[in-house]
Amino acid sequence: MDLTSSGNRKQERQARVWAYNKQIGLKGLIRAYEHRCADRHETARYLEVTEEFLQEALDYYCGKYGIGTIADGYYIMFIPNLMVGKIDFSL
């Protein structure tokens, strides 16, 4: 694809965002945590993506959500490293 065109760059970005959400998503990060994936390598392998693709997705999510976000009762932190933890609302 010719990425010198702004329309093509926008379409490429939309395709990548769709792929990040389809192949990984916040729920995928939570599933990897629940599956006891200990690092990015294990997380990428569990999600059946490359480590590079996982990093690109994490960079996108960091840009979208900032340092971290809450999803389905979990806190997902992107900076300084990927960390996922269950939130205990009973306190």
C-alpha positions as CSV (number, residue, x, y, z in Angstrom):
1,M,0.0,0.0,0.0
2,D,1.2,3.5,-0.8
3,L,1.6,5.2,2.6
4,T,2.5,8.5,1.1
5,S,-1.3,9.2,0.8
6,S,-2.9,10.4,4.0
7,G,-6.1,8.4,3.2
8,N,-4.0,5.3,2.8
9,R,-2.2,5.9,6.1
10,K,-5.5,6.4,7.9
11,Q,-6.9,3.2,6.4
12,E,-3.8,1.3,7.4
13,R,-4.0,2.6,11.0
14,Q,-7.7,1.6,11.2
15,A,-6.8,-1.9,9.9
16,R,-4.1,-2.2,12.6
17,V,-6.4,-1.0,15.4
18,W,-9.0,-3.5,14.3
19,A,-6.3,-6.3,14.3
20,Y,-5.1,-5.2,17.8
21,N,-8.6,-5.4,19.2
22,K,-9.5,-8.6,17.4
23,Q,-6.3,-10.6,18.1
24,I,-5.5,-9.2,21.6
25,G,-7.9,-6.7,23.1
26,L,-8.1,-5.8,26.8
27,K,-10.0,-9.1,27.4
28,G,-7.1,-11.0,25.8
29,L,-4.7,-9.4,28.2
30,I,-6.9,-10.4,31.1
31,R,-7.2,-14.0,29.8
32,A,-3.4,-14.2,29.5
33,Y,-3.1,-12.9,33.1
34,E,-5.6,-15.5,34.3
35,H,-3.7,-18.2,32.4
36,R,-0.7,-17.1,34.5
37,C,1.4,-15.7,31.6
38,A,4.4,-14.2,33.4
39,D,5.9,-12.0,30.7
40,R,5.4,-10.5,27.3
41,H,6.9,-13.6,25.6
42,E,4.4,-15.9,27.3
43,T,1.6,-13.4,26.7
44,A,2.4,-13.2,23.0
45,R,2.6,-17.0,22.7
46,Y,-0.7,-17.5,24.6
47,L,-2.4,-14.9,22.3
48,E,-0.8,-16.4,19.2
49,V,0.8,-13.2,18.1
50,T,4.4,-12.1,17.7
51,E,6.1,-10.1,20.5
52,E,6.4,-7.2,18.0
53,F,2.7,-7.2,17.3
54,L,1.9,-7.4,21.0
55,Q,4.2,-4.4,21.7
56,E,2.6,-2.4,18.9
57,A,-0.8,-3.1,20.4
58,L,0.4,-2.1,23.9
59,D,1.8,1.1,22.5
60,Y,-1.6,1.8,20.8
61,Y,-3.5,1.0,24.1
62,C,-1.1,3.2,26.0
63,G,-1.8,6.1,23.6
64,K,-5.5,5.5,23.9
65,Y,-5.8,4.9,27.7
66,G,-2.7,6.4,29.1
67,I,-0.8,4.7,32.0
68,G,-3.6,2.2,32.5
69,T,-7.3,1.4,32.4
70,I,-9.9,-0.7,34.2
71,A,-11.8,-3.4,32.3
72,D,-14.0,-6.2,33.6
73,G,-12.9,-5.8,37.2
74,Y,-9.2,-5.7,36.4
75,Y,-6.7,-2.9,36.3
76,I,-4.4,-3.1,33.2
77,M,-1.2,-1.0,33.5
78,F,0.8,-0.2,30.4
79,I,3.6,1.9,31.9
80,P,6.3,1.2,32.9
81,N,5.5,-2.5,32.1
82,L,2.5,-4.5,31.2
83,M,0.8,-5.5,34.5
84,V,-2.7,-6.9,35.1
85,G,-4.4,-7.2,38.5
86,K,-7.8,-8.0,39.8
87,I,-9.5,-5.2,41.6
88,D,-11.0,-6.1,45.0
89,F,-14.1,-3.9,45.4
90,S,-14.9,-5.4,48.9
91,L,-12.6,-3.0,50.7
